[in-house]
Amino acid sequence: MVGKPDTVELTDRLLETYDLGNQDRARLWDSKLTGFGVTIGKRRVTFVAQRRVNGEQRTVTIGHWGSAKERAVALDLMTVNGARDAARLALADMKRGQDPRGERRNASGPTLADAFDLHVARMKADEATASSIATITRERDKYLVDWMERSLHEIQRGDCRELHQKLSKKHGPYLANRVMRHVRAAWNTALKEYDLPANPTIAVHWNKEHRRQEPIPWTGLPAWYATVTTLRPIIENGKRVGAEPGVRGDYYLFMLLTGLRRMDAATVRWDHIDEDEAVLVRPNPKGGKERAFKIPLSSECMKLLARRKRDNRNVFPDGDAGWVFPTRSLTSKVCPLCSALGLPDHDKGAIVHLIEGKQQRLNPETGETERILPSPHRLRDTYTSALVEVGGISPFVIDVLTNHRPPRGSVTAGYIDLSMEHLADCQERVTRFLLSKMQPPPEKARKAAKKRQQERHLKAVP
């Protein structure tokens, strides 16, 4: 994996002595020339230049580094100073609007980066969802960075099989399968434009995948609720990491009470909400614009949104930039999701949508991080389970409220036209059910009340 990028003054001495430790590779950026960096792998060190061109992030390979002994026998290897000079020229070309990928094709044919460019362009033309485009670009840049400049004619079946096995071991079976599906899709798109060999991903032995359905047990909801209502920003090295107080807790509670997918919830904007009708519109959910849907919001959700609007004004005096669940970006970075939505990237200090991440904390005894909340998708499982257990809610209503498929997915459904009033009534019922499950058992509630009373008494004693 690539570790967190660091900014240092790049020197030949630094590269000679750099220790990867347990990492497969590391990315360093030069403090003397913005946009000039190096990827340090176990086998080779690659210089890159990175800059936005016509609104798109572009990364071009400058060359490979070599020690003095290696340069004596391999004339194509570079020093840091030589690579920095070459990067300065490349960055100047990109600043003038010249796209380096447009001049990259040569006798060896298109590269994997070319294939991905074609595929992402095709996705945009087909109006793929912003989250789908964000996922493929983010995982391409994170897990396939060393492959991007390789010619498609050079990528062999064994390479794909080896990479898949490596990703499976380090990042799990699901991510490994997904990354190689990205390669397969990009290759198949390139096949429509170029004369290429068969897709090498046919050699991949795909990992078995199972539907992960793990709703939170009803007995576990009180503890979950107690945790989300006390979430606060994480402090690391004196700096805040995460959302402002209350934002993330409300985000988790909103997901539970609506069953929304995690990024659908994180990117809700105020103009998606009809406060008079208590209705939420999701214009571009999973499945694309054709699957746009609207759902009623329960009275408890409307109270949550009113609290969020009030608290957002207090926490962000300059405004929440239209996001219901905002946070402040700690670094400047490209956000594929915002780019796909036609919104600006995340500049340092800017107000942006909540970046969903694992809720974890450092265990002082073991020195390791541990998760304190289940995955957000488990909340969707819990919401759907509640729809069933509350009783009297038809499968057609469950399909609509969870946006699993259009309500006319069968002959019978074709005769049904569900009113927003009926959906709103069902939403209220499931919200009341979940709220009741979040309350501690009577005995625990009495103990908690007694403890709070004792604490108030101790504070009152002079």
N, C-alpha and C positions, 0 to 999 in steps of 0.2 A: 504494500500500500504506500501511497505518498503521504508523508507526514505533513504537519502544518507548515505552510511556506514561511521561511525566515528571510529577513532582509539583512545582508551583510555585505562588506566589501569583498568581492570575489578576487581571489589571487590564486596563482598556481600552487603556492605553498598550502593554502587552505584545501585545495582539491587533493593534493598529495596525502594529506594527513586526515582527511575527513573520515569519520567512523560512522557507518550506517547503523551499527548496533543491531537491533532486531528487525529493522525496517528492510523492505526489499529495495526501496529507492527513496530519495528525498528531493525536494524542490527548493532551491535557494534563489533569491532575487538579489540583484546587485544594487548596493546603496549609491553607487556613483552614476549609474545610468538606469533611469526608470524604464521598465519594460524588458530589460536584459536579465536573463536568468539561466539556470543550469539545472538539469535533471541528473542526479547521481544515482546510477544503478550499480548492481554488483558486477556487471560485465563491461559497461561503458558509461562515459560521462558525456552528456549531450547539451550543447548550448542552444538556447531558444531566444526569440524575440517575440513579444506579445503586445498587441495594441488593438484598439477598436478601429475598424475600417467600415465606413458607411453604416455605422450602427451595429455591426457584427464583430464579435470578439475573434481575433485571428492570432494564431500562434504558428510561427515558422521556425524550422530547424536551421540553425546557423552552421553547425558542424560539430565535430567531436573533439574532446580534449585528449591530450596525451602528455605524458611526462617527457623530459628531455631525452631519455633513453629510447622511449617509444617513438618520438618524432624523428629520431635518427634513421629509423628503418621504415617509417610510414609517413610520407610527406603530406598526406591529407589531414593529419591531426593538427590541432590548433592550440595556441596558448590562450590564456584569459584575455590578454591585451589585444591579441589579434581578433578574437571572437567579439570583443567589445566594439572594436572599430567596425567590424562587419555588421554587427547588430545596429550600430548607430545609423548606418546607411539604410538598412532594412526598415528601421523605425521611421526614418525620414520619408521613405517611399510610402509607407502606410499612412503617415500623416497627410501626404498629398492625395490620399484616396486610392493608391495602387494596392490591389488585393493580391498578396503573394500567392494565394492558392490558384489564382487565375493563370499564373505563369509557371506552375509547378509541374505540369504534365510534360513528360519527355518520352524518350524511346521505350522506357520501361513501363509506360502506361500509367493509368490513374492510381492514386494512392487510396488508402482506406479513408483518409480525410475527405477526399473527393467523393467517395461513395456515400459517406455520411452527409456531406453537403447536399448531394442530390436527394437523399432520402428525407432529410429534414425539410427541404424545399417542397418535396412531394407531399409530406404530411401537412404542411401549411396550406398548400393548394387544395388539399382534401378537407380542410378545416378540422384537422385533428385537435383534440383538446389541448389547452395550454399545459395542463399537468402532464400529459403524455409527452409533449415536446420537451418540457422541462426535465422529465425523468431521463429520456434518452440522451440529451445533451449533457446533463450533469454526470451521468454514469459513464458516458463516453470519455469525458475529460478527466474523470477520476481513475478509471480502471483500464483505459485503452490508450493512455497518453503515449506510451512507448511504441505503439503500433501505428499511430496516425500518419507518419511520413513513409511508411512501408508501401511499396508497390503491391497492388492486389495480386500480381503474378508471382510475388515472392512469398506470400502467405500460404503455408502448406497445411494439410489436414492434421499432421502431427502437432503443428503449432497451436491450432485451435483446441485440440484434445488436451494438450499440456496446460494451456492457459485455463481451460475450464476446470481441470483437476486442481490447479493451484488456487483459483478463486473459491472453489468448493471448500478446500481445506481452511483457508484464511477467513472467508466471509460467509460461508454457509451455502447450502445447496440452492436456495431460492435465488439469491443474488447471482450466483454463478450461471444458472440457467438464463436469467434475465439478460445479463450482459452478452452472452453468446447469441441470444435471440436478436439483440440489437445488431450484432455483426451479421447474422444471417439475413436480416431484413435489409440492411444497407447494401450488402453484396447483391441480393436479388434485384434491388432497384438499379444498381450499376449494371447488371446484366442486360437491362433493357437499352443501355446506351453504348456499351463496350463489348468487344469480343473477349470474354473471360473464360477461364476454366470453371469446372463445376464448383459449387459453393463448398468450401472446405469444412464448414461446420457439420457436414454429414458424418464426419468422423467422431463427433462429440457423443459420448454416452451420457444422455441426459439424466439428471438426478430425478428421483421420484418425488412428486409433490403431493401434498395432502391438504385438503381444505382445513385451515386452522379456524376452528369455531370454539372460542373459549369465553363465553359470557362470564362476567363477574358473579360469583354466587351471591344470592340475596343476603346471606349472613355476612358477606364481606363488604356490602355496600356502605354500612355506617362508617367503617374504618376508612374506606375510599373517600367518602364525603368529608370526613374530618381532615384528611390529608389535603384535598384540593382546596378547601376553604382556608388553609393556613399556608399555602404556597407563597414564597417570597423569592425575590431575585437571588441567584447564586452569586457569591462573591469569590473570585479567584484572583490571588495576588493583588488584592485591593481594588479590583475592577469588577463592576457589575456584569454578570452574564445572564441573559434571559430577559423576560418581560418585566414590565413595571408591576408593583404590587397589585394583586387582584386580577390582572388581565388573564394570566394563564389559568387560574382557578376557574374563572367564568368561562373560559374557552372549553375546558374539560366538561364543565357542567352543561354547557350549551350542546356539546356533542352528545352527551348522554340523553338529553331531553328531546333531541331532534333526530338522532340516528345518522347525522351527516358524516360523510367521509372526512378524514382529518384535514385535507387541504381545502375541501369545500367549506369547512367551518373556518379555517384560519384566514381565508381570503374573502369572507363576507364583508361587503361594504354597505354603508348606510343607505346608498341609493338602491340597494337590492331589497330593502325592507319597506313594506307598506304599513306604516304604523296605524293608520286608521282601520285597515282591514285585518291587521295582525297576520300578514302573509309575507313569506320569504320567497324570493325568486332566485334561482341559480341558473344564470344564462348559459354557462358553458361547463357542465359537469362531466364526469366520466362518461364516455360515449359520444361526446361532441355536442354541438349546438342543437342537433336534432333531438337530443335527449334533455333539452332544457325543461325545467320543471319548477313548479311552485308548491309550497306546502304551507298549511296554517301553522301558526305559532301559538302555543298555549299561553294562558295568562301569566304563568310563572316565567316563561321565556321572555315575555314582554317586560316583566319587572326586571329581569336580568339585563335586558337591553337598555332600559331606562337608567339603571345603575351604571352601566358601562358608559353611556353617553355623558352622565354627570361626572363620573370619575375620570374619564378621558380628558375632560376640560381642566380638571385639577392637576392631573399628572402631566399633560401636554398643553401648556398654555398657548402655544402657537398653533394648536389644532392637531387632530389625529390623522390628517391627510385622507380622510374618508374611510379609514379602516375601523371596523368594529372592535377588533382585537389587535391593537397596534403595539409596536415596540420600537426601540431606538437601535438602529444598526450600529454595531460596535466597530465594523470595518467597512471599507469600500469593496464591493464585489459585484460581479455579474449575477443577476437573478434570472435564470432561464424562464421561470414561471412568469415574472413580471414582463420580461421581453416578449413572451408569447402573447401576453394580454395587451401589449402596446403601452406598457407603463415603464417609467424610468428605472434604471438599476439602483441598487442600494448604495448610496454614498454614505460615507462615515458620518454618523450623527443624524442621518435622515430618519424620519418616521416611516416605518415600513410595516407590512403585515407580519403577524406572528410567525416565527420560524419554528415549526413544531420539531421538537427533539425529545430524546429520552429524558424522563424525569428520574434523575439518579443523584446520589449523594456519596460522599467519601466516608467510608467506614474507618474511624480513627484507630480501631484495633487492628484491622488487617491491612490498612493502607490501600484497599481496593474500592472501586466504585460499585455501588449496588443500586438496582432499580427500585424506586419507591412507589411507582404507579405502573399499572399494566399498559400495554400498547394501546394507543387511541382506538384502533380498530376493534378492540375488545368491547369498547363502549357501544359500538354499532351492533355487535352480537347481543349485548345486554338489552339494548333498546328493542331489538327485534324479538327477543325472548319475552320481554314484557308485553309486547303487542299480542303475543299468543296467550300468555298466562292471564291477562286481564279479562279475557273471555268476551265472546260476542262480537269480535272484530273479524270481518271476512278476509280471506286471503287476498282478495282484490284490493282492499284498503291497505293491507300490509305492503303489497307491491308498490302502490302509489307513494305511500309515506316513506318507504326506503329507497325509492327510485331504482328498483331492481330491474324493471322492464315496463314498457308502456302498458297501460291498463287494458289495451285491446290485444293482448297476446294470445287469446284463444277465441273460439267461436262464441262461447258463453259470455266472455268479457265484452264482446262486441255489442251486446245488448245493454251494457251497463254504463251509465253516465253518473259518476259519483259527484255529488254536490260538495262545494267547499264547506257548507254548514255541517254535513255529516262527517267529513274529514276532520273538521275542527273539534267536533264532539269527541271523536276517537282520540285525537291528540290530547285533549284535556284529560280523558280517562287514563291514558297511559302515563301522563305526567303525574297525576295524583297517585297512581300505583307506585311509580318510582320514588316519589317523595316519601311515601310511607315506608318503603323498603330502606331508605337512607337513614331513618330514625333508629337510634339504638334501642335495644330491648328495654322494657320498663325498669328492670332491676339496674341495668347499667345507667339508664337515664337518671334514676334516683341517686346513684352513687356520684355521677358527674355533677348533679345539682348540689349535692351536699358538699362536694369538694370545692365548687365555686363559692358557696356560701362561707365556708371556712376561710378561703383565701381573702374574700372581701372583709371578713371579720378581723383577720390578722392585719390587713392594711389599715383598718380603721383604728386599731389599737395604737396609741401614741408611743 
